[in-house]
């Protein structure tokens, strides 16, 4: 069976690696770079790792695993009837095609947005790193995981990052947990301007509804936009992302979507970890195995400088602290979610218990 994967990011690369022993796998990638570790980009910017640490897989590695890699090739249209992908470098046949096109950084609709940088690719990271050579007080717009991770790593490296965020809470957490996270990051050297909205930007800084902030290095991290254009051009149903069912199938026969470009019942994953989980589940489906992915259950580990924080399951409504680092969330006396500060081993244990059904009594 011929598997054609569009995209060489975390989702596409993981899928190709998983299936390379079972099928003929071809990757189409519009960038000219090999696979690199995107979660490590902020570490690269801060100077903790070099370029070699990001690019761990050579052309020879792809050859060894029998993966045909086509770099600098853009997918233009999927011909579902002929089961061919039309690209800037000719046509490619497939038995199953997988969209793993990822997402791009969301840009703010404000005057002077050309003065803002975003962080999504290695080229973005290189530009930010170069800019920081003449600026030690960068401004980061957005308090999501990309913004907080970059800010915390820059603070650890000796910079004085300032985070501008339009809310008072972070990562979908409640006020209490957001306050704890804010305090820990402030102690590490990050400063915050909360409940502030970006109005415009210029070469020397940004204007918010709470005042002007000077900085030559201004990074915008306000979310992502799924890359769904190839699906739209091919008549495949889309919403914010490419619409999929519980088996990652799109509205087109034998065409699937995984990772940041895919949308299931309004859910877009948004992290490299989830993208790779999508890939492993779809790999089993394409092998003919029974495999299901729980789109409604999230388990995400963030590391902000020296602070790991794990968010498991649903973290809304009734909650209580079970010790100084673990807050659990309850529905009908069942533990349906948890936030764990620092203790990664305990977080892994809790994730398994919550998935299997954990009552508050059993937890105690």
C-alpha positions in Angstrom: 0.0 0.0 0.0 1.2 3.5 -0.9 0.9 6.0 1.9 1.4 9.7 0.9 1.9 12.1 3.8 1.7 15.9 3.2 3.9 17.5 5.9 7.1 16.6 7.7 6.3 18.1 11.1 5.7 16.2 14.3 2.5 14.5 13.0 3.7 13.6 9.5 7.2 12.5 10.6 5.9 10.3 13.4 3.3 8.7 11.1 6.0 8.0 8.4 8.3 6.5 10.9 5.6 4.3 12.3 4.5 3.0 8.9 7.8 2.7 7.1 8.2 -1.0 8.0 4.8 -1.9 6.7 4.1 0.3 3.7 5.7 2.4 0.9 5.7 5.9 2.5 6.3 9.2 0.7 6.5 12.6 2.4 5.7 15.9 0.5 7.1 18.9 2.4 7.0 22.5 1.1 9.9 23.6 3.4 13.4 22.8 2.4 14.5 21.6 5.8 14.6 18.1 7.4 12.5 17.3 10.4 13.4 19.3 13.5 12.3 19.3 17.1 9.8 22.2 17.3 9.2 22.1 21.0 13.0 22.8 21.5 12.9 26.1 19.5 12.6 28.3 22.5 15.6 26.4 24.1 17.5 27.2 20.9 16.6 30.9 21.0 17.7 31.1 24.7 21.0 29.5 23.8 20.6 26.3 25.8 20.9 24.0 22.7 22.5 24.4 19.3 21.2 23.8 15.8 22.5 20.3 15.8 20.3 19.3 18.7 17.2 20.3 16.7 18.0 18.4 13.5 18.6 14.8 14.6 17.5 13.0 11.4 19.6 13.2 8.3 18.7 12.3 4.7 20.5 9.0 5.3 18.0 8.2 8.1 15.1 8.6 5.7 16.8 6.4 3.2 17.5 3.8 5.8 13.9 3.6 6.7 12.8 3.5 3.1 10.9 6.9 3.3 10.9 8.9 0.1 11.3 12.5 1.2 10.4 15.3 -1.2 11.5 18.7 0.2 10.6 22.1 -1.3 7.6 20.5 -3.0 4.1 22.1 -2.5 0.9 20.2 -2.6 -1.6 21.9 -4.9 -4.7 19.7 -5.2 -5.9 16.2 -4.3 -7.6 14.4 -7.2 -9.8 12.0 -5.2 -11.2 10.3 -8.3 -7.8 9.4 -9.8 -6.2 9.0 -6.3 -3.4 11.3 -7.2 -1.8 14.4 -5.5 -1.0 17.3 -7.8 2.2 19.1 -6.7 4.6 21.7 -8.0 6.8 18.7 -8.9 4.4 16.5 -10.7 1.8 14.0 -9.6 2.0 11.4 -6.8 -0.2 8.3 -6.6 -1.6 7.1 -3.3 -3.7 4.4 -1.7 -4.1 6.5 1.4 -3.2 10.2 1.8 -2.7 11.9 5.1 -2.9 15.6 5.6 -0.3 16.6 8.3 0.1 20.2 7.2 0.2 21.6 10.7 -0.6 25.2 11.4 0.9 28.7 11.1 1.1 31.4 13.8 -1.9 33.6 14.1 -1.2 37.3 13.2 -2.9 40.1 15.0 -5.0 42.5 12.8 -3.4 45.7 14.0 -1.5 48.5 12.5 2.2 47.8 12.3 2.0 44.0 12.5 5.0 43.8 10.1 7.1 44.9 13.1 6.1 41.8 15.1 7.8 38.4 14.9 6.1 35.0 15.4 7.5 31.6 16.5 6.5 28.6 14.5 9.5 27.5 12.4 13.2 27.2 12.6 13.5 30.3 10.4 11.4 32.2 12.8 13.6 31.1 15.7 16.7 32.2 13.9 15.2 35.7 13.3 14.3 36.0 17.0 17.7 34.8 18.2 19.4 37.4 16.0 17.2 40.2 17.2 18.0 39.3 20.8 21.6 40.1 20.2 20.8 43.8 20.6 17.8 43.5 23.0 17.7 42.1 26.5 14.1 43.1 27.3 11.9 41.4 24.7 8.1 41.7 24.7 6.0 38.6 24.2 2.4 39.1 23.2 0.3 36.1 24.3 0.2 34.0 27.5 -0.3 30.6 25.9 2.2 27.8 26.2 4.4 29.0 23.4 4.6 32.5 24.9 5.1 31.3 28.5 7.7 28.7 27.5 9.7 31.3 25.5 9.5 33.9 28.3 10.6 31.4 31.0 13.5 30.1 28.9 14.7 33.7 28.1 14.4 34.6 31.8 16.5 31.6 32.7 19.1 32.8 30.1 19.4 36.2 31.7 17.0 38.2 29.6 14.1 40.3 31.1 11.1 39.2 29.1 7.7 40.9 29.5 4.5 39.1 28.7 1.4 41.0 27.5 -1.7 38.9 27.9 -5.3 39.9 27.2 -6.6 37.8 30.1 -5.7 37.3 33.8 -5.6 33.5 33.5 -3.4 31.1 31.5 -3.8 27.8 29.6 -7.5 27.4 30.5 -6.6 27.2 34.2 -8.6 28.8 37.0 -7.6 32.0 38.7 -5.9 30.3 41.6 -3.7 28.1 39.5 -3.0 31.0 37.1 -1.9 33.1 40.0 0.5 30.4 41.2 2.0 30.0 37.8 2.3 33.8 37.4 4.1 34.1 40.8 6.5 31.3 40.0 7.4 32.8 36.6 7.8 36.3 38.2 10.2 34.8 40.7 12.1 33.4 37.7 12.4 36.8 36.1 9.3 37.2 33.9 7.1 40.3 34.2 3.5 40.5 33.2 1.0 43.0 31.9 -2.4 41.3 32.1 -5.9 42.2 30.9 -4.1 44.2 28.2 -4.9 44.4 24.5 -2.5 45.1 21.7 -3.5 48.2 19.8 -0.6 48.7 17.3 3.1 48.1 16.8 6.0 50.1 15.5 9.8 49.6 15.1 10.5 50.7 18.7 7.7 48.9 20.6 4.0 48.2 21.0 1.0 50.2 22.1 -1.5 48.5 24.4 -4.7 49.8 25.9 -2.6 50.1 29.1 0.3 52.1 27.7 3.3 51.9 25.4 6.1 49.3 25.9 9.5 49.9 24.3 11.3 46.9 22.7 13.0 46.1 19.4 12.2 42.4 19.8 8.5 41.8 19.8 7.2 38.3 19.5 3.5 37.5 18.9 2.2 34.2 20.2 -1.6 34.5 20.2 -2.5 31.1 18.8 -2.5 29.1 15.5 -4.3 28.9 12.2 -4.6 25.4 10.8 -3.2 25.0 7.3 -6.4 23.7 5.6 -5.9 25.3 2.1 -5.1 22.1 0.2 -8.3 20.5 1.6 -10.4 23.5 0.6 -8.9 23.5 -2.9 -9.7 19.8 -3.2 -13.4 20.1 -2.1 -12.8 18.5 1.3 -15.0 19.8 4.2 -13.3 22.2 6.5 -14.2 24.5 9.4 -11.4 26.1 11.4 -9.4 23.0 10.4 -9.9 20.0 8.2 -12.9 18.1 9.5 -12.3 14.5 10.5 -14.3 11.7 12.2 -13.2 9.5 15.1 -10.9 7.5 12.7 -9.2 10.7 11.3 -11.1 10.2 8.0 -11.9 13.4 6.1 -15.0 13.9 3.8 -12.8 12.4 1.0 -12.3 8.7 0.6 -8.9 7.4 1.8 -7.9 10.9 2.8 -7.1 11.5 6.5 -5.9 14.4 8.6 -3.9 14.5 11.8 -2.2 17.1 14.0 -2.8 20.8 14.1 -4.5 20.9 10.7 -7.3 18.5 11.8 -10.5 19.4 13.6 -12.7 16.9 15.4 -16.0 18.2 16.8 -14.5 21.7 17.3 -11.3 20.4 18.9 -7.9 21.3 17.4 -5.0 19.7 19.2 -2.3 22.5 19.1 0.6 20.6 20.6 3.4 18.4 19.3 2.7 15.7 21.8 -1.0 15.4 20.7 0.0 15.5 17.0 2.3 12.5 17.6 -0.4 10.7 19.5 -2.7 11.2 16.5 0.0 9.8 14.2 0.4 6.6 16.3 -3.3 6.0 16.5 -3.8 6.5 12.7 -0.8 4.2 12.1 -2.6 1.4 13.8 -5.9 2.1 12.0 -4.1 2.0 8.6 -2.5 -1.4 9.7 -6.1 -2.7 10.2 -6.0 -2.7 13.9 -8.7 -1.5 16.3 -7.6 1.8 17.6 -9.5 4.8 19.1 -8.3 8.2 20.1 -10.0 10.1 22.9 -10.1 13.6 21.5 -11.8 14.9 24.7 -9.1 13.8 27.1 -6.0 16.0 27.2 -2.7 15.3 29.0 -0.1 18.0 28.3 3.2 18.6 30.0 4.7 22.1 29.8 8.1 23.0 31.1 8.4 26.7 31.9 12.1 27.2 32.7 12.7 24.9 35.6 9.0 24.5 36.4 7.2 21.5 34.9 3.4 21.6 34.9 1.1 18.8 33.8 -2.6 19.4 32.8 -4.6 16.2 32.8 -8.2 15.7 31.6 -11.0 18.3 32.4 -9.9 21.1 34.7 -13.1 23.0 35.3 -15.7 23.3 38.1 -15.4 21.6 41.5 -11.8 21.1 42.7 -9.6 20.5 45.7 -5.9 20.3 46.6 -4.7 16.9 47.7 -1.3 18.2 48.5 0.7 21.3 47.8 1.5 20.4 44.2 -1.7 18.5 43.0 -5.1 20.0 42.4 -7.8 17.5 41.3 -11.1 18.3 39.6 -14.3 16.4 40.3 -17.6 15.4 38.7 -20.0 13.3 40.8 -17.2 12.4 43.2 -15.0 11.1 40.3 -11.6 12.6 39.6 -11.9 13.8 36.0 -8.8 16.0 35.8 -5.8 17.2 37.6 -3.0 19.8 37.5 0.3 18.7 38.8 3.2 21.0 39.6 6.7 19.7 39.3 6.2 16.0 40.0 6.2 14.4 36.5 6.3 10.8 37.8 3.1 11.4 39.8 1.5 13.1 36.9 2.0 10.0 34.7 0.6 7.8 37.4 -2.4 10.1 37.8 -3.1 10.2 34.1 -3.5 6.4 33.9 -5.7 6.3 37.0 -8.0 9.1 35.7 -8.3 7.5 32.3 -9.4 4.2 33.9 -11.9 5.9 36.2 -10.8 7.2 39.6 -13.2 8.1 42.5 -12.2 10.7 45.1 -12.4 7.9 47.7 -10.0 5.7 45.8 -7.6 8.6 45.4 -7.5 9.2 49.1 
